[in-house]
Amino acid sequence: MLTLEEIRQARARLGTRLHRTPLIHSTTLSRHLGAKVSLKLECFQKTGSFKPRGAFNKLLTLSEAERQRGVVAVSGGNHAQGVAFAAAQLGIRSIICMPRSTPTNYVEATQHYGAEIVFCQNIREAFAEAEARQAAGLTLIHPFDDPLIAAGQGTIGIEIIEDAPDATHVYLSIGGGGLLAGVGTALKELRSQVQLVGVETDGADAMSRALAAGAPVELPAITSIARTLGAPQVSPFTLEAVRRLAREVVVVRDAEAVAALYFLLERVKILTEPAASCCLAAARRHRFSSSDHVVLLLCGGNASLEDLCSWRRLLEVGEIMPVQ
């Protein structure tokens, strides 16, 4: 089980390599939700998401021999960029196994950060390819099933409590569950009464299905537009963390996430991706008192102009139903 001390060690290890992202108050969202609302802007982190925190923490613990051999990761999203960036900063060779369907902006950014990309037919083949390269000597940097990765992500939780010591509710996204495992551990150790709400989108809801089944369940396909939540299944480590730490896990529709994304962009002037805006969509379903302090963790902002246009078209033609 992850501990606060491990997260504090991760924070010391990271030092000044990454941004200490801002936590800002939003008057607009406070009026919208009927409570004090703050935004933890991890979308302003280097590479555009929280992922370098865990990647750096893992890479900085590797032996010199492991660094010399290099690392391999699986991702069609933000983990790819996080690992590529951290590895390049540390002079470590990185290989990213990606599904062929990965959007161009993710591919180009990952290559820009210095990684070698191996394209695979789908996410399952990408995991198989990564495991083969691990067997050949590379170190696998798993996107979530690793306490060192989760501890790195957990540094966000320490920052939230430092900046919002009166937080009553924290909403954060679940892909594979490493973010919640890390942030939730820090939050609960530092402020036990805080209510932690995990959020998924329909079609990328591996954690909700695992909770219902009592064990990890493999999704037959990722059908949500929230691609960066697209873990095919969670792990026993992250499932147990969510059971222990989260008040509940809310699953929202793509339409709700997109509507929340455009609201944040137009009214708060912050561009997120659906994997982050879904937290606002989930909070919209709940009622709060004026004394509550709700923190929305906006975990990433890697949406392209092409994405924004395509999501708008889907709303217009009814393939994503607008939220009333």
N, C-alpha and C positions, 0 to 999 in steps of 0.2 A: 504494500500500500504506500502510495506517495506521501511524503511528509512536507511540512512547511520548511523544515531545515534544508531539505534537498532543493526546494525552490529558492531559498535564500542563497544557497551555494551557487545555483544557476545564475542568479542575479549578479553575484560577485564575479562569476566567470565571464559573463557577457560584458561587464564593465561599461565602457562608452562606445562599444562597437555599433550599437543601434540607437534609434531615437527613443527617448522617453516620451511617448505620444501624449498629446493633450487630452484632458477630460474637460469638456465645456458644458456650460448650462445652456439650455435652449428654451427661451420664452415661448416660442411658437409651439413646441412639442408639449411644454408644460400646460399650456391652455388646451391643447388638443387632447391630452390624456387625463387632465384634472389632477395632476400631481407635479411635484418638482421633477424635471427630467434632465438628465445629463447624458452626454454622448462620449464614450471612450473611443477616440479616433485612431484605431489601429489601421484604418485604411490609409493613414499618413505614414505608416512604417516604411522603412526601406523595402523595396520590391512591391509595395502596395498592399501588403497583408502582414499578419502576425507571424507567418511561418519562419522567418529567419531566426526568431528567438529560439525555437526548439532545435533548428538545424545547427546553429552556432553552439548551443549547449552540448549537443551530441558530438559534433566534430572536435570540439576543444578537449574532449575526454579521450580521444583516440591516441593510441601509442604511435611512436614515430614510424614503426613498421607498417601499421595500418594506414597512416597518412601517405606513406610512399606507394602503397598498393592502389589507393584510391577508393572511392565510394560509388554506390549505385542507389538510385531511388526510383520509385514509381509514382508518376503523377501526370495528369493532364491539366493541372491548374497551378495553384499558388505554392504548393510544396515544391514543385519543380524549380520555380524561381528562387525560393528560399534556400534550397540546398545548393543550387548553382551559384548564387551570390556568396553564401557563406564559404563554400569550398574555394571559390576564386580568391576571396580575401585571405584565406589561410594557405594558399598555394597547393591545394589538394585537387587532384584530377577527379572530375565527377561525370558520371554517366546517368542520364535520365531515360527510363523506359516509358514511352508515351503511347497512348492509343492514337491511331491515325486520324481520328475525328477531333483531335485537339485543335481549338481555334488558332488561327495564324498569330494573333497577338501574343498568346502564351508561348507559342513555339519560338517566335522571334525574340521575345524578352529573355527566355531561357538560354537561347544561343548567345545573346548579347552578354549575359552574365558569365559565359565561358564554358558551359556544359556541352558535352557530346550527347546527342539525342539518338536513341534507337526507337524507331517507330514499330509498333505492334498492332495487330488487328483490332484488339479490344483491351479493356483493362485487365481481364483475367490472363491473357497472354502476356501482358506487360509485367504482371506479378511473377509469372512463370519465368520470363526472361531475366528478371532481376534476381530471382532465386538461383538461377543457373550461374549468373555472374558472381553471386555471393559465394557459391560453392567453388568457383574458380579463384577466389581470394579477395574479392572486393568486400567492403563493409556495407551492409544494407542500412540505409537511413530510412526507417519506416515512417510513414506519415503520421501515425498516431499510436501504434502498439509498442511503446517504448517509454519507460518512466523518465528517461533523460529528455526525450522530446517533450513530454507532458510538463516536466519541471520547467523547461525553458518557456513554454507557453504560460505557465503559472505565474511568471513574473508580472504579467498584466494584472493579475489579481491583487498583488501587493500594491501596485500603483493605483488601482481603483480605490482601495481602502485609504491610502495616503491622501488622495485627492477628494474622496467622498466618504469620510468616516461615518456619515449618517445614512449611508445607502441602505435601503430596505428591500429592494428588488434588483436583481441583475439578470438581464436577458442576453443569452449568447447562443451562437449557432452550434449545431452538431453535424459534423461530417462523419469522421470515424470515432470522435469522442475524446481525442487527446486534449483539445482546448478546454473542454469542460472539466476533464480530470485534473488538469493543472490549475486553472483559474478557480474552480470550485474548491479545491483543497486549500488554496491560499485564503479565499474569502471566508470559508467556514472556520478556519483556525483563527483568523483575525477578527471576525465579526460573526459569531455563531448564529445570530438571529436573522441574518440576511437570507432572503428567499431567492433561490437560484432556479431560473427557468430555461431549459434547453429548447431549441427551436430547430425544426427540420421542415423541408418542403415535401409535398406529396410527390412521390416518385424518386425521392432521395432520402427515404425514411428508414434506413437500416436500423437505427437505434430503437425507434418505436416498435418495430416488428420484433426486434430481439427482446425488448422488455415484455411484450405480449407472449412470446414463445418461451421465455425463460432461458434463452441461449442465443448466441449469434445466429442470424439467418442470412443467407446469401440472397441478395436481390437478383431476380432474373435479368433485369436491365435497369439502367438509370434513365428515367424518363423526364425528370424535372429540368427546367432551364437553369436551375442553380447548380451548374456543373461542378463548382468547387465543393459542394456537399456530397459529391458522388462516390462515397466509399461503398464498394459492393457488399461489405459486411463489417460489423464492428468486431472488437476483440473481447475476450473474457475480462481483460484488464479494464477496458473503458466501460464495458457494460456494468461491471461492479461499481465503478466510480460513479456512474450516473445514478444507479440504484441508491447509492449511499448519500449523494450530495444534492441531487436535483429535487426540487419540490414536484416538478412535473416536466414532461416533454410535450410541446405543442407542435402539431403538424399543420402548416398553412398551405394554401393553394398557391400555385405559381402566380395567379392573377393578383392575389393579395400582396405577394412579395414585390411584384412589378409596380403595383399602385403605390406601395410604400417607398419604393426606390424613386419614383418620379416626385413624390411628395417631398422627400428629403432633398432632392436635387433642386426643385423649384422653390421650396419654402425655407430650407435651411442652407442651401447652396453647397451641399456636400454630395459628391458622386460616390455611390457605393455599388456593390454588385448584389444580385438577389440573395446570395448566401449571407449577406449582412443585413440588408433591408428587411428580410423576413423577421428579424427581431422586433422591428416596429410593428409589423403586421400581427405578430403574436400579442404584443402589448395592447394593441387596439381591441383585442378580444376580452381584456380584463378590466375590472373596475378598481380604482385606487381612491384613497383618501387624500385630502390636501396636505396631510402631514407626511405622506410617503415620499421617498426619494428613489426614483426609478433610473437605473443606469442601463443604457443600451450599448452593448459592445459591438461596434461596427468593425467587423474583423477584416474586411478587405474592400478594395475599390478598383479592382482590375476589370472594369467593363469598358469595352471599346465603343467608339462611335457607331460602328456597324451593329454591335449588340443593341444599343439604345434604339436605333432605327428599326431593327428587326422586331424587337419587343413591342414597339409602338404599332407596327403593322399588324402583329398578331392580335393586339388589343382591338384594333380597328376592324379586322375581319372576323373577330369573334372566336378565334382559336384559343385565346386566353380571355376568359370572360371578365369584363370589368367589374370591380367591386362597387357595390351600390352604397 
